Structure formats: structure tokens, C-alpha cells
């Protein structure tokens, strides 16, 4: 099963029957808006589909936390809708959503105040996004900016605020950014704060904005933008540029632009050329997958896994994690006796290796029909389980019960290879491992039943 979350976080929470009280999934936008205005509340919209049942179960786990009940009951009209239904599709279209698995926090007029992409069992994440939306409810609304823009407003300060408002709602602002840069005097492109602001908005590498900066801005200034900014800001600038360019490449199906952003990603890892080269190939792999270029994806993924993952040693991963723990412990602030502080989580670097093996195995399972490719995917899946189990055994000092998602992937590939008895055996292990986590296991049980009946 493809896992969508990269970080492994330990979340301590009291799970009980209290949960967000959702209205009927067929409740229309007009009804949601009317009720929200009457009750002076915001609207929480969680959109999902039927393609990833485990993702939906993860969200249910988060929504079932008592931490959210009072906050959402007092401040939101909440709806959970499947985009494969008529009402879910209409809600997605209204807010220009492609796909599913995200949460919107909007007001009764349809202004997006916040957005969370994906699903999580962390109630704290939903609570934090809800608080951010509540904190923005009195500010100037996105629809107000839309109306002013439609009326012809193009002032520099207005465009800057409009860009920030759209970015706040996680909406694209590429055209606005081009207009904003066009409105600036040429000498502004050699102003530190101006260029930093533009880079933080993520100009695509093929945009007029990026081209103007590369033409008119002094190279020494561009260098200082990264050198003098905080590490977090430097990462944010690169990630914004990479994200917007990658999206453009996929929408346009522009492989040359994909190569451009892959090369940009590579240079962002310098001087670590090994990490940079791996990031380059990973970007191209994600591009081929996104545009459904099966031929190039299959050849790229074989090279990618063989080069970077199959020869990874367990001892190397354990050493990598131990080093990360030491670094984090060294950065902890010192507290006097009696002080209380929140715990913090560490994302072990090893997870990226077994997670990547699992995810690529799952992608091949979804696309491939040839026995040769499925056998390759089975090997990758087996390797992901071996790495995970070894790392967990080292951390806990006891045998691992296995990663439910990884076991599920392995069982699916066995089933597609027509090794159904083995598939049932491994899916049973996946179900048991999932139950051991305390999380819902409906999708695992459903898959097992389908495997037994031969209807998967």
C-alpha cells in the first residue's frame, strides 16, 4: 500500500468516541453557507475519494480525537464528502480542487482561509490549521481582492497583498507574480527584500518573473539572498520554486521543463552531489509518474532503485538514525529541574529508504502487468520490509511486528502474480499488524476477504 506520509511521528493522544460532528455528505454548498452565516461559524470541508481507504481511515482517527470536538463544534459547520459523489464533485469544482484528500477551512462567502493537503491521524495538526483559519476570519477576504482585481486594480502594493492572500489559501499566483514584477521599476530587481519576497512566492523557472530576475539582478545579490537568509527561508524559497515549476511541467507535459526543475533541485543539494543526483532522478521519476509516461517511468525506476536503494546496508541506516538522534539531543535547550517542556519528534533518515522502496513497488504494482516487472517490485517490497524490521528491532530491542502498509504492498503484488495462497498469508499478517497499532483496519480486512474470494 502506498504510504502518503513521509515523517514518522509519535503522537500521544487520548482517543475516545468524541469526534467532529459532520453534517450529511450530500449537504450542498448553499446549505452549508446559509447555516454557517446563521450560526456565525466557518466551514470545514474534508474532501476524499475511494482510492485510498487507509488514508480515509487515518483521517477518521484524527477526527475522532476529543481535542477537536469542542473547537469544531463551536466554530465550524463541518462536512466530509467524497469527490466521486455528485456533491463532492461540486464542492471540489467550486474551490478549483483537482483530486482529493485535503481539508479546506472557508467562510460562509467561500473565502478559503486555510488549507491542509493530505490526511493525518494527528488531531493537533487539524487543530492548528483550524486556529490559523479562525485567526484570519476578520481580515480582508480573498473574494474582496478578486473583485478589486476584476475591477482593474493593479497597484504594486495591492498585487503584493493579493499574492500573499492566494498563497495563504495555497492557490496559484503565477500570473499575479508576473504582473507584480512587471509593475516594479527595473532597479527594484536589485533590492534584497524585493527579490527575497519574489523567491518566497515560488516563481516557476519558465516564468517571465524568473527570466527577468536572471537577466536584471546581480549574481552577487542572488547569492546573498541565500547566504544571508535563515536556513528555513532558504529551504522555503527553493521548495516554492521547485513546487511551482514541477506543477507547470506536469500541466504542460513539458519534459524539458521537468529536466530544468530536476537540475535546479540537484543544485540545491550542493555540495552533496550524491544527494543532489538522487534528487534529480527522483524528480524525473515523479514527473513520469504524474504524466502517466509508463515507458520512461519503468526504465527510470529500475535504474533509480538499483542505484540508490537495493544495496543499502542495514548498519548504515542504523548509524544514520543514531547520528540524527545525537544531533537533535545536542540541540535541545537545557531546562532547570522542575520545568516542563513539550516532547519533540525525530524523523529518522532511514524511513526515506524503506518508504521509497515500498512506494515505488506499489506504483509498479498499479501499472505493470509483466511478470518481470512485478517480480522486481516484489523484491523491492521485500527489501522495504527487511529494512523497516531491522531498524525497528534496533530501536525497540524486540522483534518488529512489521509495517502494515509494507506487508499490504507485498501481499498485493503476490496476488497480481497469481500466488494467491501466499497473498492471503501476507495480507493476514498485514491485518494483524494494523490491528496491533490500535488504528482502524477495515480496508485491510476488506482486501483480505477479496483475496480469499478471488475478487480483488
C-alpha positions in Angstrom: 0.0 0.0 0.0 1.4 3.4 -0.9 2.0 5.4 2.2 1.5 9.2 1.8 3.2 10.5 4.9 7.0 10.8 4.9 7.6 11.5 8.6 7.1 9.1 11.4 5.8 10.9 14.4 4.9 9.6 17.8 1.6 11.2 18.8 0.3 10.8 22.4 -3.4 11.3 22.4 -6.5 10.1 24.3 -8.8 8.6 21.6 -12.4 8.4 22.6 -15.8 8.3 21.0 -16.0 12.1 20.8 -15.4 13.4 17.3 -16.1 16.1 14.8 -19.8 16.2 14.2 -20.1 16.2 10.4 -23.3 17.2 8.5 -24.7 14.8 5.9 -22.2 14.4 3.0 -24.8 15.4 0.4 -25.3 18.9 2.1 -24.9 21.4 -0.7 -22.7 24.4 -0.6 -25.7 26.7 -0.5 -27.0 24.9 2.6 -23.5 25.0 4.2 -23.1 28.7 3.6 -26.6 29.5 4.9 -26.1 27.6 8.1 -22.6 29.0 8.7 -23.8 32.5 8.3 -26.8 32.0 10.6 -24.6 30.4 13.3 -21.7 32.8 12.7 -19.3 30.0 12.0 -16.7 29.0 9.5 -17.0 25.9 7.3 -14.7 22.9 7.4 -14.7 20.8 4.3 -12.8 17.5 4.1 -12.6 16.0 0.6 -11.6 12.4 0.0 -12.1 9.6 -2.5 -12.3 5.8 -2.6 -8.8 5.2 -4.0 -7.0 5.1 -0.6 -9.2 3.6 2.1 -6.4 3.6 4.6 -5.9 7.4 4.0 -9.6 7.9 4.9 -9.2 5.7 8.0 -6.2 7.7 9.1 -8.3 10.9 8.8 -11.1 9.2 10.8 -8.6 8.5 13.6 -7.6 12.2 13.7 -11.2 13.4 13.6 -12.1 11.0 16.5 -9.9 12.8 18.9 -11.6 14.6 21.8 -9.2 17.6 21.2 -11.2 18.6 18.1 -14.8 18.1 19.3 -15.4 21.4 21.2 -13.3 23.5 18.8 -15.0 22.4 15.7 -18.5 22.2 17.3 -18.2 25.9 18.4 -16.6 27.3 15.4 -17.3 25.3 12.3 -20.0 23.7 10.2 -18.2 20.5 9.1 -18.7 18.3 6.1 -16.8 15.2 4.9 -17.5 14.4 1.3 -16.3 12.0 -1.4 -15.3 13.7 -4.7 -16.6 10.7 -6.6 -20.2 11.7 -5.5 -22.1 14.5 -7.1 -22.0 16.8 -4.1 -18.3 16.1 -3.5 -17.5 16.9 -7.2 -19.4 20.1 -7.0 -17.6 21.2 -3.8 -14.2 20.4 -5.5 -15.2 22.3 -8.6 -16.3 25.4 -6.6 -12.9 25.6 -4.9 -10.9 24.6 -8.0 -9.7 21.4 -6.4 -8.1 18.7 -8.6 -8.2 15.3 -7.0 -8.9 14.8 -3.3 -7.5 14.2 0.1 -7.4 17.6 1.5 -9.2 19.9 4.1 -10.5 23.4 3.4 -11.3 26.0 6.1 -13.6 28.6 4.5 -16.0 31.3 5.5 -19.7 31.5 4.5 -18.9 33.5 1.4 -16.5 30.9 0.1 -13.2 32.6 1.0 -10.5 30.0 1.7 -8.9 30.9 5.0 -6.6 27.8 5.2 -6.0 24.5 3.5 -4.3 21.3 4.6 -3.2 18.8 1.9 -3.4 15.1 2.8 -4.8 13.2 5.8 -3.3 12.6 9.2 -4.2 10.9 12.5 -2.8 13.9 14.3 -5.6 15.9 15.8 -3.1 18.6 16.7 -2.4 19.3 13.0 -6.2 19.8 12.3 -6.5 21.9 15.4 -3.5 24.1 14.4 -5.0 24.7 10.9 -8.4 25.5 12.4 -6.8 28.1 14.7 -5.0 29.6 11.7 -8.3 29.9 9.8 -10.0 31.4 12.9 -7.3 34.0 13.2 -7.8 35.1 9.6 -11.6 35.5 9.7 -11.6 39.2 10.4 -9.0 40.1 7.8 -9.7 41.3 4.2 -11.1 38.4 2.3 -9.8 36.7 -0.9 -13.1 37.5 -2.7 -12.6 41.2 -1.9 -9.2 41.0 -3.7 -10.8 39.1 -6.5 -13.4 41.8 -7.0 -10.8 44.6 -6.9 -8.6 42.8 -9.4 -11.6 42.2 -11.7 -12.3 46.0 -11.5 -8.8 46.8 -12.8 -6.8 47.4 -9.6 -3.1 46.7 -10.4 -1.2 48.7 -7.9 2.1 47.2 -6.7 1.0 47.0 -3.0 -2.4 45.6 -3.9 -0.8 42.9 -6.1 1.7 42.0 -3.3 -1.2 41.6 -0.8 -3.2 39.7 -3.3 -0.3 37.3 -4.0 0.1 36.7 -0.3 -3.6 36.1 0.2 -3.7 33.5 -2.6 -0.6 31.8 -1.2 -2.2 31.8 2.2 -5.0 29.8 0.7 -2.5 27.6 -1.2 -3.8 28.8 -4.5 -1.5 29.5 -7.5 -0.4 33.1 -8.1 2.0 32.8 -11.0 0.2 35.3 -13.2 -0.1 37.8 -10.4 3.6 37.4 -9.7 4.4 38.2 -13.3 2.2 41.3 -13.2 3.7 42.4 -9.9 7.3 42.2 -11.2 6.3 44.0 -14.4 4.9 46.9 -12.3 8.2 47.3 -10.5 11.0 49.8 -11.6 13.9 47.8 -13.1 16.2 48.9 -10.2 13.9 47.2 -7.8 15.2 43.9 -9.1 18.4 44.6 -7.3 16.7 45.1 -3.9 17.4 42.4 -1.4 13.9 42.3 0.2 12.1 42.6 -3.1 13.9 39.6 -4.6 13.6 37.6 -1.4 9.8 38.2 -1.4 9.6 37.1 -5.0 11.6 33.9 -4.5 9.4 33.0 -1.4 6.4 33.1 -3.7 7.9 30.4 -6.0 8.4 31.8 -9.5 8.4 29.0 -12.0 11.7 28.6 -13.9 9.9 29.2 -17.1 8.0 32.3 -15.9 8.6 35.9 -17.0 9.4 36.7 -13.4 12.2 34.3 -13.1 13.7 35.2 -16.5 13.7 39.0 -15.6 15.4 38.3 -12.3 18.1 36.2 -14.0 18.6 38.9 -16.6 18.5 42.0 -14.4 19.5 41.0 -10.9 23.2 41.0 -9.9 24.5 37.4 -9.3 26.1 38.6 -6.1 22.7 39.7 -4.8 21.2 36.4 -5.7 23.9 34.6 -3.8 23.4 36.9 -0.8 19.7 36.1 -0.8 20.5 32.5 0.2 23.7 33.2 2.2 22.1 35.9 4.5 18.7 34.3 4.9 17.9 31.8 7.6 18.2 28.1 6.7 14.4 27.8 6.8 13.8 30.7 4.5 16.4 29.3 2.0 14.7 26.0 2.0 11.3 27.6 1.6 12.5 29.6 -1.4 13.9 26.6 -3.1 10.8 24.4 -2.3 8.5 27.1 -3.6 10.4 27.4 -6.9 10.6 23.7 -7.3 7.0 23.1 -6.5 5.5 25.7 -8.9 7.9 24.6 -11.7 7.1 21.0 -11.2 3.4 21.7 -11.3 3.8 23.7 -14.5 5.8 20.9 -16.1 3.1 18.3 -15.3 0.2 20.5 -16.5 2.1 21.3 -19.8 3.5 17.8 -20.0 6.8 19.6 -20.7 9.7 17.1 -20.2 12.3 19.9 -20.8 10.9 21.9 -18.0 10.9 18.8 -15.9 14.6 18.4 -16.6 15.1 22.1 -15.7 13.5 21.7 -12.3 15.2 18.4 -11.7 18.6 20.1 -12.3 17.6 23.0 -10.1 16.7 20.5 -7.4 20.0 18.9 -7.8 22.0 22.1 -7.4 20.0 22.9 -4.2 21.7 19.9 -2.5 25.3 21.1 -3.3 28.0 20.4 -2.3 26.5 16.9 -1.7 26.5 15.7 -5.3 25.3 12.2 -4.3 22.1 13.5 -2.7 21.7 16.0 -5.5 21.9 13.4 -8.2 19.4 11.2 -6.4 17.0 14.1 -6.1 17.4 14.8 -9.8 16.4 11.2 -10.7 13.6 11.2 -8.1 12.2 14.4 -9.7 12.1 12.9 -13.1 10.6 9.7 -11.7 7.8 11.7 -10.1 7.3 13.6 -13.4 6.9 10.5 -15.5 4.5 9.1 -12.9 2.5 12.3 -12.8 2.1 12.5 -16.6 1.5 8.7 -16.8 4.5 8.1 -19.1 4.7 4.4 -18.3 7.6 3.6 -20.7 10.0 6.2 -19.3 8.8 5.6 -15.7 9.6 1.9 -15.8 13.1 2.3 -17.2 13.8 5.2 -14.8 12.5 3.4 -11.7 14.7 0.3 -12.4 17.8 2.4 -12.6 16.8 4.5 -9.6 16.1 1.6 -7.2 19.1 -0.4 -8.4 21.5 2.6 -8.0 20.3 4.1 -4.7 18.3 1.5 -2.7 18.9 -2.2 -3.3 22.5 -2.1 -1.9 21.7 -0.1 1.2 23.1 -1.8 4.3 21.1 -2.0 7.5 24.1 -1.0 9.6 24.3 2.2 7.5 20.7 3.1 8.2 21.0 2.4 11.9 24.2 4.6 12.1 22.3 7.3 10.1 19.5 7.3 12.6 21.7 7.2 15.7 23.6 10.3 14.3 20.4 12.2 13.8 19.3 11.4 17.4 22.6 12.7 18.7 22.3 15.9 16.7 18.8 16.5 17.9 19.7 15.8 21.5 22.6 18.2 21.3 20.3 21.0 20.1 17.8 20.6 22.9 17.6 23.6 25.3 18.7 23.0 28.8 15.9 23.2 31.4 16.2 23.6 35.1 14.8 20.9 37.4 11.0 21.3 37.7 10.5 22.9 34.3 8.0 21.2 31.9 8.5 21.2 28.2 6.8 19.6 25.3 8.3 16.5 23.7 9.6 16.6 20.2 9.6 14.0 17.4 12.6 13.0 15.3 12.1 11.9 11.7 14.6 9.1 11.2 16.5 9.4 7.9 16.2 5.6 7.4 12.5 5.9 6.8 13.1 7.5 3.4 14.8 4.4 2.2 12.3 1.8 3.1 9.4 4.1 2.3 10.8 4.8 -1.2 11.2 1.1 -1.9 7.6 0.5 -0.8 6.1 3.4 -2.7 7.9 2.5 -6.0 6.9 -1.1 -5.6 3.3 -0.1 -5.1 3.4 2.2 -8.2 4.8 -0.7 -10.3 2.1 -3.0 -8.9 -0.5 -0.5 -10.1 0.9 -0.1 -13.6 2.8 -3.2 -14.6 1.3 -6.4 -16.0 4.5 -8.2 -17.0 5.8 -10.9 -14.7 9.3 -9.5 -14.9 8.4 -6.0 -13.6 6.1 -7.4 -10.9 8.9 -9.7 -9.7 11.2 -6.7 -9.5 8.5 -4.9 -7.5 8.2 -7.9 -5.2 12.0 -7.8 -4.5 11.8 -4.0 -3.7 8.8 -4.6 -1.4 10.6 -7.4 0.4 13.7 -5.2 0.8 11.5 -2.4 2.3 10.2 -4.8 4.9 13.6 -6.1 5.8 15.0 -2.6 6.3 12.0 -1.5 8.4 12.0 -4.5 10.6 15.8 -4.3 11.2 15.7 -0.6 12.1 12.6 -1.0 14.4 14.2 -4.0 16.1 17.3 -1.9 16.8 15.2 0.9 18.3 12.9 -1.1 20.4 15.2 -4.0 21.2 12.5 -6.5 20.3 11.3 -8.2 17.1 9.2 -5.9 14.8 5.6 -6.9 14.0 6.1 -5.4 10.6 4.8 -2.3 8.9 1.1 -2.9 7.9 1.4 -0.9 4.7 4.5 -2.6 3.6 3.0 -6.0 4.3 -0.1 -5.0 2.4 2.0 -4.0 -0.7 3.8 -7.3 -0.7 0.5 -9.2 -0.5 -1.0 -7.2 -3.4 2.0 -7.9 -5.6 1.8 -11.7 -4.8 -1.9 -11.6 -5.7 -1.2 -10.0 -9.0 1.5 -12.6 -9.7 -1.3 -15.2 -9.2 0.4 -16.5 -6.0 -2.9 -16.2 -4.1 -2.2 -18.6 -1.2 0.9 -16.6 -0.3 -1.0 -13.3 -0.8 -3.7 -14.3 1.7 -1.0 -15.4 4.2 0.8 -12.0 3.9 -2.4 -10.0 3.9 -3.4 -11.7 7.1 -0.1 -10.6 8.6 -0.8 -7.0 7.4 -4.2 -7.1 9.1 -2.7 -8.4 12.3 0.0 -5.7 12.3 -2.6 -3.0 11.6 -4.8 -4.2 14.5 -1.7 -4.1 16.7 -1.4 -0.3 16.0 -4.8 0.3 17.5 -5.9 2.1 14.3 -8.9 1.0 12.2 -8.3 -1.9 9.9 -11.4 -2.0 7.7 -9.5 -1.6 4.4 -7.0 -4.4 5.3 -9.9 -6.7 6.3 -11.8 -5.9 3.1 -8.7 -6.6 1.0 -8.1 -9.9 2.7 -11.7 -11.0 2.1 -11.4 -10.1 -1.6 -8.2 -12.0 -1.9 -9.8 -15.1 -0.4 -12.7 -14.9 -2.8 -10.5 -14.1 -5.8 -12.3 -10.8 -6.4 -9.5 -8.3 -5.7 
